[in-house]
Amino acid sequence: MLAHPRVCTVFSPITRCLATVFMMHRIEDPAQGIPGHSMQFVESMLQRLRRQNCRLVSLSELITDLNCGAPPKGYSVAFTFDDGTYDQAEIAAPLFRRYDCPATIFLITGFIDQTLWPWDDQIAYVFRFTTRTSVTIRAGSQTLFYDLRTSAQRVSAVEDLRTRCKSMAQPELLAVLDALPDATELAIPERAPRAYAPMSWEDARSLERTGLFSFGPHSVSHQILTGMSSEDAQSEITGSWQRMRHELAKPLPIFNFPSGFFGTREIEFLRDAGFSAFVTSGAGYVRSCQDQECGGLPRRLDRFVFPETLEDFLQYSTWIEWGKARLRPRMRNS
């Protein structure tokens, strides 16, 4: 009821300065055994947005509005994808074209070049396919034990080890990856298997030519920049940007930090490389008030993880979540 189009219209003067940006990753592909966003659910949400006369926009349109000092024009929603996996080009893109919905895809350039594949996918691969029923791994100063007798335990192991790795310095992360084959008794292929494969540069160029899809850099290797030396972190930023400018006609100067980890050092690297903005994985709206003084640094664009339920989708894509956030401080002070 609160998300009914008539209710949204009533509140549109209040929320016209807000825009929702959704972050998406894998698309469910049962043929490859890959979990992800359900295309049936994604399609039903796109249908709902169209029925509500939502303005489906690209990130570049939002940036243009903000750079002109204007708020987002009405009830606006933008979609982004991370990494550049094959399913985004082969499964998601045709659906988004059907609904004339723009999307920005952030590419891991070394992944698209097939010179590497993301470390977090390598973790998923070994825990999925190892024949061992338990695994012990040395991670920094800790020894980790994972029971792998059930599918649920394997999923839990993947999430736990990924989370731990995100807080590691680069040498520690690489040491964990090096230890995985022996620990799981499973060799990791040099190139990503089909289930974890990237789209190609030609896929990206073809999508770019439709005018609906744009692309931004998501680093070269997808390793956590805050755990790297300054030289390596800067190389991840400039290297991915140079590669995209070589392969694509109009890549966006908007960076996506791997796993959402960044600090002042990384933002200054973006400024020096000429980036106008960066996206985060911190839940929040894009707001016109972000057009405040930022010292010449790239603009921050917060995103919501694309939800799995209609209730959460309605909260993020309408005025509801904004209203709840405004009410919480008042309730605490009452």
N, C-alpha and C positions, 0 to 999 in steps of 0.2 A: 504493500500500500504506500509506504513512504517513498518508494522509487517509481511510483506511477508517473507517466509523462506529465500529467497535469500538475502533480506536486512538484516535480522537477522544474516546471515552468515557473511556478510561484517563487521558487528559491533561486531562479537563474540570476536575478540582479545581485544576489549575495555572492554567488559562486562563479560569476563570469570571469573572475580573475584566476580561476583554478583550471588546471588541465591534468588529466590522469595519464601517466605513462606506464604501460605494462611491460614487464620483463618475462620473456619466455625462453625455454631451452629446447629439450628434445620433444619431438612429436611421436606419439605412440605408434609403433610399427610392430604389430603382432607377428608378422612374417619373420622378423629378425629377433623377436623376443625382447624388444626394447620398450620399456615403459616410458611414459611421457604424457603430455597434454592430450586429452581425448579430443579427436577432431570433431566428434558429434557435439561435445560441449562447447568447443571453440566456435563452431558454426552457429549454434543456438545463441551464443552471446553476440556474435556479429549481427545476426538477425534482429536481436533485441535492440542493439545500438542503432541500427538503421530505422527500426520502427519508431524509436524515440527521437529521430532526427538529430542524432548526435553528429558532431563534426569530427570525422575521422581524419586525422592530420598526420603529417610526417614530422620528425624531429626538426628538420630544417625549417618547416613552417613555423613551429613554435619559437625557434631561435630568431627567425626574422621578426616575428611579432615583438619579442622581448627586446631585441636590439633597437627597434623603433620606439621603444618606451611604451608599447601598447600591451594590454593584457591579452591572454588567449581569447579568441573571438567566440564567445558562447561556450556551450557544453562540449568540450574537446577531449578526445581520447587518442593516444598514440600507442603503437605497438612496436616492441623491439625484440629481437632474437639474439642470443649470445652464441658464439663459437663458430657457426657456419657448417653444421652437420648436413649430410645429404638429405635428411628428412625435411629440413627446412625448405630446401629448393624443390624437392620432388613431391612432398605431401602438403606442406603448409602453403607454399606460394600459390598453387592453383586455387585453393580455397579463398585466399585473400584477394586474388584477382577477381574471383566471382563476385565478391562483395565490394569491389572497387576500394579496397582498404589499403592504405599505404603501410609500409613496415620498414624499419631499419634493422639491418643484420650486421652485427659486429663480428668481424672475422679474425681468427687466430692465423696470421699469415703463414707461419711455418707449417701449420696443419693443412692449409689449403695447398701449399707447395708439396705436401706429402713428404717432407723431410723429418717430421716428428708427428706424434699425436699426444693429446693432452694427458698430463700425468694423472689427473683425476679419473679419466676414462681407463687408463691402464690399471688403476686400482680396481675399478669396477670389473674389468675384464678378468683379472686373475682370481678374484673372489667368486665370480660367476662360474668359471670353467675349471678351477682346480678340482681334482678328485680327492683331495685331502678333506678330512672331516674336522680338522682343527689346524690352526696356524699360529706360530710364535714368531714375532717380528721385533727386532731391536729398533727403537725409534728414539734417537738422541740418548738420553740417560735412562730411558724406560724400556722395559721388556713387556710387550703387549701380547696377550693371548686371546685368540678368537675361536669360538666354537662355531663350526660351519655345518652342523648336521641338518639344519633346516634352511629353507629359502629365506625365511624371516631373519635368521641369524646372519646369513650372508649379506643381506641388505643392511642390517645394523652394523656389521663389521665395516662395510664400505663407508657408511656415513661417519662412523667414529674415526677411522683412519684418515679420511679426507679432512675432517675437522681438525685433527691434530696436526696434519701436514701444513695447513694454512698458517699456522702460527710459527712454523719453523723457518730458520734461515736457509738460504738456498743450499749450502753444502749438506745440511741435515736432511732436507727433502730429497736431494739426489741420492743420498746414502740409503734412504728407505726404498726408493725405486730400484736401486741396484740390488737390494737384498730380497726383493719380492720373488724373483724366479726361483731361487734356492728354497726360500721359505714355503712357497706354494707348490714346488716341483712342476712349474709350468713356465715355459719360455714365453717371453713377451715379443710378439712380432715387431719388426722394425717399422712396418707400415700398419696403419689401423685396419683391422678386419672390416668386412662389409658393415656389420652392425654398428661400428663406431667410425665409419668413413666420413670424410668431409665432402662438401660440394666442390666443384671444380671452379677455376677462374672463369671458364667459359659459361658455367651456370650463373655465376655472379654477373658477368657482362650481359647475358641474355635477360636476366631479371632487371638489371639496371636500365636496359633499353625500353622496358615497358613504361617507365616513368613512375611506377608505383613503389619500387624497391630502391633503397639507398643503402650504402655500406660505410661502416666506420671501422677503425682498427681496434683490436682487442689484444694487442701485444703480438710478439713473434711466437713465443713458446707457451704462454698461459701460466708461467710461473709467477709466484707472488713477488711483486716489485719491491715491496717494503722489506723483504728478506734478502735483497740483492745489494751488491755494491752500487755506488752511484754510477759508475761507468756502465755496468751491465743493465741497470734499470733504465738509464737514458737510451741505451742501444735498443732495448725492447720497444721503447716509444718511437724513436726516430726510424728504426729499421722497419717496423710494421707500417708506418705512415709512408715511407718511401716506396715500399713494395706495393701498397695499394694505389699510390699515384701512378705507378708504372703500369699496373694491370687494368685499372678502371678509369672511366672517363671523368666521373665527378664524385670521388670519395668525399665523405663528410669529415671536416676537421673536428670531430667529436670523438673523444677517446673513452674506452670502457676498460677500467682497471680489472685485471683478473681477480676473481673472487671478491671484488669490491674493496680491496685493501689499498689504501693510499694515505699519504701524509703531505705535509707542506713541501717536502723535497720533490715529490712526484708531480704535484700541481705546478711547481715552478718549472720543471722539465717540460710540461705541456705548454706553458706560456712561451718558453724559449723556442719550442718547435712550431709555434704558430697555431695552436689549437684554440678554438673559440669556446669549447665547452667539454664537459665530461659527464657521463652518467654514473649513477651509484646504484647499489642494491639496497639502500636504506629506504624503507617505506615512507612515502610522502608525495605530495602534489608538486607540480611545477606551478609556481605562483608569480604573478607580475611583480610582487614586492621583492623578488629576487633580482630585480633590476637595480638594486641599490649599489652603492659604491663597493667595488670589489678589488680595488687596487690594481686593475689591469690584468687580473688573473682570469682564467677560463671560468665560464659560468657552470655552476653545479645543477644537474638535472636529476632529481630523485625519481625512483621508480617503485611501483608495487609489483611483487611477484604475482604473475597471473594465477588467480585462485582456482580451486578445484570445486567450489560450490557456488550456486547461484546467490546465496546470501552474501558471501564475501565479495563476489563480483559487483553486486548492486551497491555495497558499501563503498567500494573504491571508485567505481565509475560514475557515481552520482554525488550529491551533496551530503550523504549520510555520514561517511567517515569524517568529513570536515566538521560536521556538526558535533559528532561525538568527541572529537579532539578539543573543540572549543568548550564543551560542557564539563570535561573531566576536571580541569583546574577549579572550576566553580564548585563542583561537587565536593572536592577535597577541602575547599575553604569554608564550606557551609557547616 
